[in-house]
Amino acid sequence: MRRRDSIDSKGTSSIATIANCETKSGFLIDLNTHEYRTYKVVKFLSDAQLAEYLKQNPGNAVPVESHTVDTGEQKTFFGRPAKHFITTIKRPRSKDNGGGEESIDGWYIDHERPDNNCAPDYTANQLSYLLPTGLVTYPEVPQFRHTGPLPTGLAVKLIHTIKFASSESNASNQTFTTEETVEDLVDSPVQPSLFELPSGFHENSQLFRK
């Protein structure tokens, strides 16, 4: 079971997602309106399935170059040693896409990642899972050419910058930066009720749909 809560500006949980990794289904819950809808957990393809998909859809393969540097710096987070990795990802310009560049600057500890998508074990070795890139979007599939070590483990502090290059020669590039910080880490058991749909909530099949 997995649960992820989004916090509003007042510091209280406003949206929760609860995923059941056995049934591959979950609940998306609006804690303010007391509404929810069900959803199917995203399906991950094995290497063989991915190869077959690209064989049938070769145009969706996107070459991507990535490089990770271990800075050699070390800090301690939550009593655990952390390594500092910086990853650069580049998508070359093509006739249909302006390409772009991405930077993932993070501190990682040896700990399981939180994952509401119930990713199977084999994804631990897939570059598309370890280096999620915003430069390639569905139904495209990144074809990584990677050098350097891989940043595995839990990112306790992360700065993610992505720069989209415009396909128009006279248009400006767009840059977006997000920062993530783990403020607390608890490994003790949690209450089973956290993974149950709250009583009295009503189903809304259009919840958060555009």
N, C-alpha and C positions, 0 to 999 in steps of 0.2 A: 504494500500500500504506500502511496505517496500523497503528500498534501503540500500545496504552495498557497500562501496568503499574500495578497497585495495590500499595502498599507496606504491609507489616504492621508491628506494633509494634517489631519487631527491626530494621527498616530494610531488609529484603530483599523482593524482588518475590514476591508470593504468588499473584496472579491476573493473567493477561494476556489481552487481546483483540487479535486480528489480523484486520484487514479488508482484503479485496481489492475495490477500487473498480470494477474492470472486471467481475468476475463477480458483484458485489453479494452476496458471501457472506463468511463469516469463521469463525474459531475462538475459542471461549471456553475458556481453559486454566487448570486448577488446577495450579500449579507445585509444590505440596506433595504432592498425591496422584498426580501424573503422569497426570491424566485430562483429557479435553477433550470438547467437543461442538461441532458445527457450527451455524451460525445464518445467517439471511438479514439483510442490512443493511436498516435501516428505509427505507421508500419515501417519497420526498418528492413532493408534489403541486404541479403548476404552478398559476399563478393561474387558468387556465381550468378545470383539473380541480377546484380548490378551490371555484370558483364553482358548478360543476355539482353537487358534493357537497352544498353548502349549499342549492342549489335543491331537491334531493331530500330533504334533512334540515334544514329551516329551524330546527327546535328546538335544534339543536346549535350555533347561532351565539350567542356570548356577547359582549355589548358590554364593551369594556375601554377605560379612559382612561389614557393614559400621557403623561408629560412629562419631558423631559431638560434638564438645566441644565449648560452648560459653565462651570465655576467660574473659568476663566481661569488657574488655577494650572498650573505646569509643573514637572516633575521629569525626571531622567534615569535610565533603567533600561537596563542593558547597552549604554551608550553611545548610546542612542536617546532622543529627546525624547518625553515622555509627557504626555497631556492628562488632566485630571480631570473626569469626567462623573458626575453623579448623576441616576439615573432613578427616578421614582416611578410605580408602576402600581396602578390601582384597579379592582376589580370590584364593581359595585353589588350590593346585596342583592336577592334575588329570592325567590319563594315556595319554591323548591327549594334555594336556596343562600344562606348568610349573607354571602357576599362577602368582601372583605378588601382589604388594602393591602400593597404590596411596595416595597422599596427596593433598588436596585442601585447601589452606590457603588464606582466603579472607576477605575483609572489604565490608560490604553490607549496602546499604541505602534503604529506603522504596521508590521504584521507579520501574516502569515497565521495564522489560528487553527488550533489542533490540532482535528481533527474525525474521530472514528472512525466517523461515520455516512456518510461520503463524500457530503456535501451537494453537489448540482449548483450550477453557477455562478449560476443565476438566483435562488437563495435569498439571495444577498448583498444583495438589495433587498427581501426579505420581512421585515416587522416581526416575524412570529412566529418567525423564525430569529434576527434581531438582538436581539430582546427576549424571550427564552424566559421564560415566566411559569408559576409553580407554582399560580397561582390558577385556571387553566383546564386540565382534564385530558381525555384522550381518552375518548370520541369528540367532545368539545366542540372548537370552533374559535374562537380569540379574534378579535374584530372590533375592531381598534385604531382609536382616535381619538387620534392622536399630535400633540404640539406640541414644538417645540424641535429641536435637532440630534440626529443618531443616533450612538451610541457605537460606532464601527467600529474594527476592528483587534483586536489581542491584548490582553486584560486581564491585566496583569502583577501587579496587586494588586486584589483584589475582596472586598467585604463585601456579602453578599446576605441581606437580612432579609425574611421573609414573615410576615404576621400574618393568620391566618384568623379571621374574625368568626363567632361561633356563630350558627346559625339558631334556637337556643333562647334566649329572652329571659333565662332565669335561669342560663345556662351561660357560663363564662369563655372568653375568646378564647385562641387558641394562637399562639405566636410561635416561629419557628425562625430561627436565624442561622448561616450558613456563611461561612467565610473561605478564600480561595484566594490563594496567592502563587507566582509563578514564581521559583524559586531559581536556575535555570541555563538559559541559552538558547544552543544551539549550532546553527549552520547548516551545518556541514561534513557531507559524506556519511556515511551509516551503513552497517554491514555488511549485505548482503542476507540473511544467515542469521537476522537478527533477525525477519524476516517469514516464516520457515519453521516448520512444526509440529515441535517437538523430537522426535527419534527415541526410540522406546521408550515413548511415551505411548499410553494406551488410551482408546478412545472410550466415553463414558458419556452416552447420550442424555438422562438425567435430571439431569445435572450442574447444580447451582444452581437447579433447578426446585422450586417449592413443591408 
